[in-house]
Amino acid sequence: MAKITIEEYISKIKGGIYGLLIGDALGVPYEFHMKEDIPPIEQIEMTPPEGFVRAHSGTAPGTWSDDGAQTLCLLDSLLYKGEFDLTDFSNRVLSWYENGLWAVDNRVFDVGIQTSMALSMYKSYGKPEDCGNIRPDGKGNGALMRVLPLALWHTGTDAELVYDAHKQCLITHGNITNQVCCALYCLIARELLKGNSFDVSLDSSVQKLRSIYVDEPEYLDEFMFRLQPDEPDIWIGKGGGYVIDSLRSAVMIMKSANSYEEAVKQAIALGDDTDTTACITGGIAGVKFGYDAIPSRWLNELRDKDKVEKLINRLILNISNYAGEKE
């Protein structure tokens, strides 16, 4: 296992949150465009090149979408409760949906159909554990895009992290496929926090998840036969909204990316669900490469950065207090 300093660890924590938010914001203008219509890699910026028809044209550059807002809802809930609390988290996501909690300018846009249906159900019936199955076969990436704070905050065992990753899906995306993808993503992020290479982190996470699921045949079958982690060349994605494709896209990119900037630009270059692919990829790229590897021009362009900084400072204080208790 690699050895890292507390300063490097904190850089990875900050890099994860900012990397996710910047990936999301960077991808917003390019959403829904086919791969062939995305500008050349060197021209992908917060403000697209002249003549490019932006998605969400009324949204200012540097604005994160539902991906980033729900991520911050999760982080805020974890820091407030000191544990994963499904009801508290669900209330915050509902407050985002209705009032713009953690959305830039409190403005909500680009809400997925399943998320909208699930939160409407939650408001009416108040049972978050059931709402994510309002469309039982729903396998969109709406839970994967927001799960990273669990891995950055969690101090429990790998199994405890996995089961919390499952639970955070339930309010909007309860299908087992979504749960398994979120679990693997969190384990990868945890391994990257240790300073391991991406390939080592992926391989270790696959082995750990297989072991955790050994007495749960439904989850083990889903992991081995739906995600197919042991198949050669399986980590190939197309940038779509299907949760497995989103995860494969991020892994595909991270297996070869040499920098944060390269990773998120490659995610957007896939086209289609550009903001979420870049969000998912950007989160783990930020963990791998650290906060200082994120281009300063993008950090400067990110809107509502002061609010994010306060939340991240709470997370770092929480981590520092835990580290002090362990010494």
C-alpha positions in Angstrom: 0.0 0.0 0.0 1.2 3.5 -0.8 2.0 5.8 2.1 0.7 9.4 1.9 0.9 12.4 4.2 -2.1 14.0 5.8 -1.6 17.0 3.4 -1.8 14.6 0.4 -4.9 13.0 1.9 -6.7 16.3 2.3 -5.7 17.3 -1.2 -7.4 14.1 -2.4 -10.5 14.8 -0.4 -10.8 18.4 -1.8 -9.9 17.1 -5.2 -12.7 14.6 -5.1 -15.4 17.2 -4.3 -14.1 19.9 -6.5 -13.3 17.4 -9.3 -16.9 16.2 -9.3 -18.4 19.6 -9.3 -16.1 21.0 -12.0 -16.6 17.9 -14.2 -20.4 18.4 -13.8 -20.2 22.1 -14.6 -17.8 21.6 -17.5 -20.1 19.0 -19.1 -23.4 20.9 -18.7 -23.2 22.9 -22.0 -22.3 19.8 -24.1 -25.1 17.5 -22.8 -27.3 15.7 -25.3 -24.9 16.2 -28.2 -23.6 13.3 -30.2 -20.0 12.4 -29.9 -19.4 13.6 -33.4 -20.7 17.1 -32.5 -18.5 17.7 -29.5 -15.7 20.2 -30.1 -12.1 19.0 -30.3 -10.6 18.1 -26.9 -8.5 21.3 -26.8 -11.6 23.5 -27.2 -13.7 21.9 -24.4 -14.0 24.6 -21.7 -16.7 26.0 -19.4 -17.7 28.3 -22.3 -17.9 26.3 -25.5 -16.3 27.6 -28.7 -18.3 30.2 -30.7 -21.0 28.6 -32.9 -21.5 25.6 -30.6 -25.2 25.2 -29.7 -25.1 24.9 -25.9 -27.5 22.7 -23.9 -29.2 24.6 -21.1 -28.5 27.9 -22.8 -30.0 29.9 -20.0 -27.4 28.4 -17.5 -24.3 30.5 -16.9 -20.9 28.8 -17.4 -19.5 27.2 -14.2 -22.8 26.0 -12.9 -23.1 22.5 -11.6 -26.4 20.6 -12.2 -28.5 18.2 -10.3 -25.5 15.9 -10.0 -23.5 18.4 -8.0 -26.4 19.6 -5.9 -27.4 16.1 -4.8 -23.7 15.3 -4.0 -23.6 18.3 -1.7 -26.9 17.3 -0.1 -25.3 14.0 0.7 -22.2 15.5 2.1 -24.1 18.0 4.2 -26.3 15.2 5.6 -23.3 13.1 6.5 -21.6 15.9 8.4 -24.8 17.0 10.2 -25.9 13.5 11.3 -22.5 11.8 11.7 -23.8 8.8 9.9 -25.8 7.9 6.8 -29.4 8.7 7.6 -31.7 7.8 4.7 -34.5 10.1 5.9 -32.4 13.1 6.5 -30.7 12.7 3.1 -34.0 12.2 1.4 -35.4 15.3 3.0 -32.4 17.3 1.7 -32.8 15.9 -1.8 -36.5 16.8 -1.7 -35.5 20.3 -0.5 -33.2 20.5 -3.5 -36.0 19.5 -5.9 -38.5 21.9 -4.4 -36.4 24.8 -3.2 -33.0 24.5 -4.9 -31.0 23.4 -1.8 -27.3 23.4 -2.8 -28.2 24.3 -6.4 -26.4 27.3 -7.8 -28.7 30.3 -7.5 -31.2 27.9 -6.0 -32.2 27.1 -9.5 -33.1 23.5 -10.4 -32.7 22.2 -13.9 -32.1 19.0 -15.8 -34.0 16.7 -13.4 -34.2 13.1 -14.5 -37.7 11.5 -14.9 -37.1 8.8 -12.4 -35.8 11.3 -9.8 -38.8 13.5 -10.3 -41.2 10.6 -9.9 -39.5 9.2 -6.9 -39.4 12.5 -5.0 -43.0 13.2 -5.8 -43.8 9.8 -4.3 -41.7 10.6 -1.3 -43.5 13.8 -0.7 -46.8 12.0 -0.8 -46.0 8.8 1.1 -42.8 9.5 3.1 -41.1 6.1 2.8 -37.8 6.7 1.2 -36.8 3.0 1.1 -39.6 2.4 -1.4 -39.4 5.5 -3.7 -36.4 4.5 -5.8 -38.4 1.5 -7.1 -41.2 3.5 -8.5 -39.8 2.3 -11.8 -38.4 -1.1 -10.7 -36.2 -1.5 -13.8 -34.8 2.0 -13.6 -31.1 1.8 -14.0 -30.1 5.4 -14.7 -26.9 6.9 -13.2 -28.7 9.3 -10.8 -27.4 7.6 -7.6 -23.9 6.9 -8.9 -23.4 10.6 -9.8 -23.8 11.7 -6.1 -22.3 8.8 -4.0 -18.7 10.0 -3.8 -19.0 11.9 -0.4 -19.7 8.5 1.3 -16.2 7.3 0.4 -14.5 10.5 1.4 -16.3 10.8 4.7 -16.7 7.1 5.8 -14.5 5.7 8.6 -16.2 2.3 8.9 -15.3 -1.0 7.3 -15.4 -1.7 3.6 -18.6 -3.7 4.1 -20.2 -0.8 6.0 -19.3 1.6 3.2 -20.8 -0.8 0.7 -24.1 -1.1 2.5 -24.3 2.7 3.0 -23.7 3.1 -0.7 -26.6 0.7 -1.3 -28.9 2.6 1.0 -28.2 6.1 -0.5 -29.6 4.7 -3.8 -33.0 3.9 -2.3 -34.7 7.3 -2.4 -34.4 7.7 -6.2 -32.7 4.6 -7.8 -33.3 1.5 -5.8 -32.6 -1.2 -8.4 -29.9 -3.6 -7.3 -27.8 -2.7 -10.4 -27.5 0.9 -9.2 -26.6 -0.3 -5.7 -23.8 -2.6 -6.9 -22.3 0.1 -9.2 -22.3 2.6 -6.3 -20.6 0.1 -4.0 -17.8 -0.6 -6.5 -17.3 3.1 -7.2 -17.0 3.9 -3.5 -14.5 1.1 -2.9 -12.4 2.4 -5.8 -12.4 5.9 -4.4 -11.4 4.6 -1.0 -8.4 2.7 -2.5 -7.4 5.9 -4.4 -7.5 7.8 -1.1 -4.7 5.5 0.1 -2.5 6.7 -2.8 -2.8 3.5 -4.8 -2.7 3.5 -8.6 -6.0 3.3 -10.4 -5.4 -0.2 -11.7 -4.5 -1.4 -8.2 -7.5 0.4 -6.8 -9.8 -1.2 -9.3 -8.5 -4.7 -8.9 -8.5 -4.5 -5.1 -12.1 -3.1 -5.1 -13.3 -5.9 -7.3 -11.8 -8.5 -5.0 -13.2 -6.8 -1.9 -16.7 -6.5 -3.3 -16.7 -10.2 -4.4 -15.7 -11.1 -0.8 -18.4 -8.8 0.8 -21.1 -10.3 -1.4 -20.0 -14.0 -0.9 -23.0 -14.7 1.4 -25.4 -12.6 -0.6 -26.1 -14.5 -3.8 -28.4 -11.9 -5.3 -25.8 -9.2 -5.1 -22.9 -11.5 -6.0 -24.8 -12.6 -9.2 -25.6 -9.0 -10.1 -21.9 -8.1 -9.6 -20.4 -11.0 -11.5 -22.9 -11.4 -14.3 -24.2 -7.9 -14.9 -21.1 -5.9 -14.3 -18.8 -8.8 -15.4 -15.7 -7.3 -13.8 -13.5 -10.3 -14.7 -14.2 -10.3 -18.4 -11.4 -9.0 -20.6 -11.9 -5.6 -22.1 -15.2 -5.1 -20.2 -14.3 -1.6 -19.1 -15.5 0.2 -22.2 -18.2 2.9 -22.1 -20.1 5.2 -24.4 -21.0 8.1 -22.1 -24.7 7.2 -21.8 -27.1 7.4 -18.9 -27.3 3.7 -18.1 -25.5 3.2 -14.8 -23.2 0.4 -15.9 -22.2 2.3 -19.0 -21.5 5.4 -16.8 -19.3 3.4 -14.5 -17.5 1.6 -17.4 -16.9 5.0 -19.1 -15.3 6.4 -16.0 -13.1 3.3 -15.5 -12.1 3.2 -19.1 -11.0 6.8 -19.0 -9.2 6.5 -15.6 -7.2 3.5 -16.7 -5.2 5.7 -19.1 -5.7 9.3 -18.1 -2.5 11.1 -17.0 -4.2 14.2 -15.5 -7.4 15.5 -14.2 -8.0 17.8 -17.2 -7.4 14.9 -19.6 -9.9 12.7 -17.7 -12.8 15.1 -17.7 -12.3 16.2 -21.3 -12.3 12.6 -22.4 -15.5 12.1 -20.5 -17.2 15.0 -22.3 -15.7 13.9 -25.7 -17.9 10.8 -25.4 -21.0 12.9 -25.9 -24.5 12.2 -24.7 -24.7 12.4 -20.9 -21.7 14.7 -20.7 -22.3 16.4 -17.4 -22.8 13.1 -15.5 -20.1 11.2 -17.1 -17.6 14.0 -16.4 -19.0 14.3 -12.9 -18.5 10.6 -12.1 -15.1 10.6 -13.8 -14.1 13.9 -12.3 -14.8 12.8 -8.8 -12.3 9.9 -8.9 -9.9 11.8 -11.0 -9.8 14.5 -8.4 -9.1 11.9 -5.7 -6.4 10.3 -7.8 -4.6 13.5 -8.9 -5.5 15.8 -6.0 -6.8 19.3 -5.7 -3.7 21.0 -7.0 -4.0 19.1 -10.3 -7.3 20.8 -11.1 -6.8 23.7 -13.5 -7.0 27.0 -11.7 -9.0 28.5 -14.5 -11.8 26.0 -13.9 -11.7 26.5 -10.1 -12.0 30.3 -10.7 -14.9 29.8 -13.0 -16.9 27.5 -10.7 -19.9 29.4 -9.3 -20.8 29.4 -5.6 -17.3 28.2 -4.7 -17.5 29.9 -1.3 -20.4 27.7 -0.2 -18.6 24.6 -1.3 -15.4 25.7 0.5 -17.3 26.0 3.8 -18.7 22.5 3.4 -15.4 21.0 2.5 -13.7 22.7 5.5 -16.3 21.0 7.7 -15.4 17.7 6.1 -11.7 18.3 6.6 -12.2 19.2 10.3 -14.2 16.0 10.7 -11.4 14.0 9.2 -8.7 15.8 11.3 -10.7 15.2 14.5 -11.0 11.5 13.6 -7.3 11.2 12.9 -6.5 12.8 16.2 -8.7 10.3 18.0 -6.9 7.4 16.3 -3.4 8.6 17.3 
